[in-house]
Amino acid sequence: MKIDLYFSYRSPYSYLILPRMLKLKEKYDIEINFKVVYPIAIRMPEWFEGKNFFTFFFFKMIDMRLQAKKLGIPFTSKLKPDPIRQNIMTGKISSHQPYIFDICHLGQMAQMKGVGMEFAFEVSSLIFGGGLRTGIPTKIYQSRQKSWLRS
Protein backbone atom coordinates (compact mmCIF):
# COMPACT_ATOMS: atom_id res chain seq x y z
CA MET A 1 0.00 0.00 0.00
CA LYS A 2 1.15 3.53 -0.76
CA ILE A 3 0.22 6.73 1.03
CA ASP A 4 0.91 10.33 0.02
CA LEU A 5 1.66 12.55 3.02
CA TYR A 6 1.87 16.29 2.43
CA PHE A 7 3.80 17.85 5.29
CA SER A 8 4.25 21.44 6.42
CA TYR A 9 6.94 22.33 8.95
CA ARG A 10 4.69 25.01 10.39
CA SER A 11 1.58 22.90 10.82
CA PRO A 12 0.98 21.55 14.31
CA TYR A 13 -1.29 18.94 12.75
CA SER A 14 1.58 17.74 10.56
CA TYR A 15 3.67 17.39 13.72
CA LEU A 16 0.91 15.52 15.53
CA ILE A 17 0.39 12.95 12.74
CA LEU A 18 4.09 12.07 12.26
CA PRO A 19 4.54 9.57 15.12
CA ARG A 20 1.51 7.60 13.89
CA MET A 21 2.76 7.67 10.31
CA LEU A 22 6.19 6.46 11.39
CA LYS A 23 4.52 3.58 13.28
CA LEU A 24 2.42 2.69 10.23
CA LYS A 25 5.53 2.71 8.05
CA GLU A 26 7.42 0.45 10.46
CA LYS A 27 4.65 -1.92 11.54
CA TYR A 28 2.93 -2.52 8.20
CA ASP A 29 5.77 -1.74 5.80
CA ILE A 30 3.64 0.89 4.08
CA GLU A 31 5.33 3.01 1.44
CA ILE A 32 4.82 6.66 2.36
CA ASN A 33 5.43 9.22 -0.34
CA PHE A 34 6.50 12.07 1.94
CA LYS A 35 6.09 15.47 0.32
CA VAL A 36 7.22 18.71 1.93
CA VAL A 37 5.02 21.70 1.14
CA TYR A 38 5.55 25.32 2.03
CA PRO A 39 3.27 26.52 4.84
CA ILE A 40 0.04 28.27 3.93
CA ALA A 41 1.57 31.53 5.20
CA ILE A 42 4.06 31.31 2.31
CA ARG A 43 1.78 29.75 -0.33
CA MET A 44 -1.30 31.88 0.39
CA PRO A 45 -0.55 34.80 2.72
CA GLU A 46 -3.95 36.29 1.89
CA TRP A 47 -5.58 33.35 3.73
CA PHE A 48 -4.89 35.16 7.00
CA GLU A 49 -6.61 38.39 5.94
CA GLY A 50 -9.84 39.14 7.77
CA LYS A 51 -9.41 36.35 10.32
CA ASN A 52 -10.00 37.25 13.94
CA PHE A 53 -6.81 35.75 15.33
CA PHE A 54 -7.99 35.68 18.90
CA THR A 55 -11.11 33.60 18.27
CA PHE A 56 -9.99 31.59 15.23
CA PHE A 57 -6.64 30.47 16.63
CA PHE A 58 -7.89 30.23 20.21
CA PHE A 59 -10.19 27.33 19.27
CA LYS A 60 -7.54 25.77 17.05
CA MET A 61 -5.06 25.93 19.93
CA ILE A 62 -7.50 24.18 22.27
CA ASP A 63 -7.94 21.40 19.71
CA MET A 64 -4.19 21.04 19.11
CA ARG A 65 -3.43 20.83 22.83
CA LEU A 66 -6.17 18.24 23.38
CA GLN A 67 -4.92 16.15 20.45
CA ALA A 68 -1.33 16.29 21.71
CA LYS A 69 -2.43 15.32 25.22
CA LYS A 70 -4.53 12.43 23.89
CA LEU A 71 -1.57 11.19 21.83
CA GLY A 72 0.97 11.73 24.62
CA ILE A 73 3.04 14.07 22.47
CA PRO A 74 4.80 17.15 23.92
CA PHE A 75 3.28 20.32 22.52
CA THR A 76 3.76 24.04 22.95
CA SER A 77 2.13 26.93 21.17
CA LYS A 78 5.04 29.23 22.02
CA LEU A 79 7.28 28.69 19.02
CA LYS A 80 10.65 30.32 19.68
CA PRO A 81 11.27 31.27 17.00
CA ASP A 82 8.35 30.54 14.74
CA PRO A 83 9.66 29.16 11.41
CA ILE A 84 7.52 31.84 9.73
CA ARG A 85 7.82 35.53 10.50
CA GLN A 86 4.30 36.77 10.99
CA ASN A 87 2.64 39.50 13.03
CA ILE A 88 0.39 37.53 15.36
CA MET A 89 -1.82 40.54 16.04
CA THR A 90 -2.63 41.32 12.40
CA GLY A 91 -1.79 38.06 10.62
CA LYS A 92 0.48 39.94 8.18
CA ILE A 93 3.28 37.78 6.80
CA SER A 94 6.74 39.35 6.68
CA SER A 95 8.43 39.57 3.29
CA HIS A 96 11.68 38.50 5.01
CA GLN A 97 11.60 34.77 5.83
CA PRO A 98 15.02 33.65 7.11
CA TYR A 99 14.12 30.10 8.25
CA ILE A 100 11.35 28.30 6.41
CA PHE A 101 13.01 27.91 3.01
CA ASP A 102 16.17 26.38 4.50
CA ILE A 103 14.12 24.06 6.71
CA CYS A 104 12.03 22.89 3.75
CA HIS A 105 15.08 22.40 1.55
CA LEU A 106 16.84 20.38 4.25
CA GLY A 107 13.68 18.30 4.54
CA GLN A 108 13.68 17.66 0.81
CA MET A 109 17.33 16.64 0.97
CA ALA A 110 16.48 14.23 3.78
CA GLN A 111 13.63 12.80 1.69
CA MET A 112 16.02 12.21 -1.21
CA LYS A 113 18.17 10.21 1.21
CA GLY A 114 15.14 8.20 2.34
CA VAL A 115 14.78 9.75 5.80
CA GLY A 116 12.43 12.65 5.16
CA MET A 117 9.85 11.68 7.78
CA GLU A 118 12.50 11.00 10.40
CA PHE A 119 14.10 14.38 9.77
CA ALA A 120 10.69 16.08 9.83
CA PHE A 121 9.94 14.43 13.17
CA GLU A 122 13.24 15.66 14.64
CA VAL A 123 12.68 19.22 13.44
CA SER A 124 8.96 19.32 14.31
CA SER A 125 9.73 18.02 17.79
CA LEU A 126 12.10 20.94 18.26
CA ILE A 127 9.55 23.46 16.97
CA PHE A 128 6.30 22.18 18.50
CA GLY A 129 7.59 19.96 21.29
CA GLY A 130 9.11 22.81 23.24
CA GLY A 131 12.72 21.88 22.60
CA LEU A 132 13.59 24.91 20.48
CA ARG A 133 14.84 27.78 22.58
CA THR A 134 18.15 28.97 21.16
CA GLY A 135 17.11 29.62 17.58
CA ILE A 136 16.31 27.50 14.60
CA PRO A 137 19.65 27.48 12.77
CA THR A 138 21.68 25.98 15.62
CA LYS A 139 19.18 23.27 16.49
CA ILE A 140 18.32 22.38 12.90
CA TYR A 141 21.91 22.02 11.86
CA GLN A 142 22.57 19.89 14.94
CA SER A 143 19.67 17.64 13.91
CA ARG A 144 21.05 17.54 10.39
CA GLN A 145 24.26 16.07 11.75
CA LYS A 146 22.45 12.91 12.86
CA SER A 147 24.09 9.85 11.36
CA TRP A 148 20.98 8.91 9.37
CA LEU A 149 21.29 12.10 7.33
CA ARG A 150 25.00 11.94 6.56
CA SER A 151 25.97 10.74 3.10
C-alpha positions as CSV (number, residue, x, y, z in Angstrom):
1,M,0.0,0.0,0.0
2,K,1.1,3.5,-0.8
3,I,0.2,6.7,1.0
4,D,0.9,10.3,0.0
5,L,1.7,12.5,3.0
6,Y,1.9,16.3,2.4
7,F,3.8,17.8,5.3
8,S,4.3,21.4,6.4
9,Y,6.9,22.3,8.9
10,R,4.7,25.0,10.4
11,S,1.6,22.9,10.8
12,P,1.0,21.5,14.3
13,Y,-1.3,18.9,12.8
14,S,1.6,17.7,10.6
15,Y,3.7,17.4,13.7
16,L,0.9,15.5,15.5
17,I,0.4,13.0,12.7
18,L,4.1,12.1,12.3
19,P,4.5,9.6,15.1
20,R,1.5,7.6,13.9
21,M,2.8,7.7,10.3
22,L,6.2,6.5,11.4
23,K,4.5,3.6,13.3
24,L,2.4,2.7,10.2
25,K,5.5,2.7,8.1
26,E,7.4,0.4,10.5
27,K,4.6,-1.9,11.5
28,Y,2.9,-2.5,8.2
29,D,5.8,-1.7,5.8
30,I,3.6,0.9,4.1
31,E,5.3,3.0,1.4
32,I,4.8,6.7,2.4
33,N,5.4,9.2,-0.3
34,F,6.5,12.1,1.9
35,K,6.1,15.5,0.3
36,V,7.2,18.7,1.9
37,V,5.0,21.7,1.1
38,Y,5.5,25.3,2.0
39,P,3.3,26.5,4.8
40,I,0.0,28.3,3.9
41,A,1.6,31.5,5.2
42,I,4.1,31.3,2.3
43,R,1.8,29.7,-0.3
44,M,-1.3,31.9,0.4
45,P,-0.5,34.8,2.7
46,E,-4.0,36.3,1.9
47,W,-5.6,33.4,3.7
48,F,-4.9,35.2,7.0
49,E,-6.6,38.4,5.9
50,G,-9.8,39.1,7.8
51,K,-9.4,36.3,10.3
52,N,-10.0,37.3,13.9
53,F,-6.8,35.7,15.3
54,F,-8.0,35.7,18.9
55,T,-11.1,33.6,18.3
56,F,-10.0,31.6,15.2
57,F,-6.6,30.5,16.6
58,F,-7.9,30.2,20.2
59,F,-10.2,27.3,19.3
60,K,-7.5,25.8,17.0
61,M,-5.1,25.9,19.9
62,I,-7.5,24.2,22.3
63,D,-7.9,21.4,19.7
64,M,-4.2,21.0,19.1
65,R,-3.4,20.8,22.8
66,L,-6.2,18.2,23.4
67,Q,-4.9,16.2,20.4
68,A,-1.3,16.3,21.7
69,K,-2.4,15.3,25.2
70,K,-4.5,12.4,23.9
71,L,-1.6,11.2,21.8
72,G,1.0,11.7,24.6
73,I,3.0,14.1,22.5
74,P,4.8,17.1,23.9
75,F,3.3,20.3,22.5
76,T,3.8,24.0,22.9
77,S,2.1,26.9,21.2
78,K,5.0,29.2,22.0
79,L,7.3,28.7,19.0
80,K,10.7,30.3,19.7
81,P,11.3,31.3,17.0
82,D,8.4,30.5,14.7
83,P,9.7,29.2,11.4
84,I,7.5,31.8,9.7
85,R,7.8,35.5,10.5
86,Q,4.3,36.8,11.0
87,N,2.6,39.5,13.0
88,I,0.4,37.5,15.4
89,M,-1.8,40.5,16.0
90,T,-2.6,41.3,12.4
91,G,-1.8,38.1,10.6
92,K,0.5,39.9,8.2
93,I,3.3,37.8,6.8
94,S,6.7,39.3,6.7
95,S,8.4,39.6,3.3
96,H,11.7,38.5,5.0
97,Q,11.6,34.8,5.8
98,P,15.0,33.6,7.1
99,Y,14.1,30.1,8.2
100,I,11.4,28.3,6.4
101,F,13.0,27.9,3.0
102,D,16.2,26.4,4.5
103,I,14.1,24.1,6.7
104,C,12.0,22.9,3.7
105,H,15.1,22.4,1.5
106,L,16.8,20.4,4.3
107,G,13.7,18.3,4.5
108,Q,13.7,17.7,0.8
109,M,17.3,16.6,1.0
110,A,16.5,14.2,3.8
111,Q,13.6,12.8,1.7
112,M,16.0,12.2,-1.2
113,K,18.2,10.2,1.2
114,G,15.1,8.2,2.3
115,V,14.8,9.7,5.8
116,G,12.4,12.7,5.2
117,M,9.9,11.7,7.8
118,E,12.5,11.0,10.4
119,F,14.1,14.4,9.8
120,A,10.7,16.1,9.8
121,F,9.9,14.4,13.2
122,E,13.2,15.7,14.6
123,V,12.7,19.2,13.4
124,S,9.0,19.3,14.3
125,S,9.7,18.0,17.8
126,L,12.1,20.9,18.3
127,I,9.6,23.5,17.0
128,F,6.3,22.2,18.5
129,G,7.6,20.0,21.3
130,G,9.1,22.8,23.2
131,G,12.7,21.9,22.6
132,L,13.6,24.9,20.5
133,R,14.8,27.8,22.6
134,T,18.2,29.0,21.2
135,G,17.1,29.6,17.6
136,I,16.3,27.5,14.6
137,P,19.6,27.5,12.8
138,T,21.7,26.0,15.6
139,K,19.2,23.3,16.5
140,I,18.3,22.4,12.9
141,Y,21.9,22.0,11.9
142,Q,22.6,19.9,14.9
143,S,19.7,17.6,13.9
144,R,21.1,17.5,10.4
145,Q,24.3,16.1,11.8
146,K,22.5,12.9,12.9
147,S,24.1,9.8,11.4
148,W,21.0,8.9,9.4
149,L,21.3,12.1,7.3
150,R,25.0,11.9,6.6
151,S,26.0,10.7,3.1
